[in-house]
């Protein structure tokens, strides 16, 4: 069972423990990728009956897919590079269960038309400050839910932004 949130509300029984992100970098990375591999690569994740896919590109000779990096790192505005984000990474075990339990009352899921016209699907575990963002894409085998990112919501401004998008949502 996952950690108790700041409101002392017990987590849903399907929410796993946080992953440890302490220790030697290569070992932490191996453990995190093991979680990603279990939940997405081998796990065949689905969101509301639609297959979940991710960016499978491996850039610059990297051994891990871009989709994985987007779940454990964030863009640094100063350097323009993706940097390890411990709060995001430790919640990696939450990504798949949040998607597969999107009908649970603890999860808010909605579509929102972004300013660029693209429709994003937000899957927000509000009481635990975790959000997954998907985009539906047409592929040769039909529509898939493309995993854009997932992260820990660590600023009040981000919470306000998510609530505003929820209020202006489109029908799923």
Order of alpha helices (4+ residues) and beta strands (2+ residues): alpha-beta-beta-alpha-beta-beta-alpha-alpha-beta-beta-beta-beta-alpha
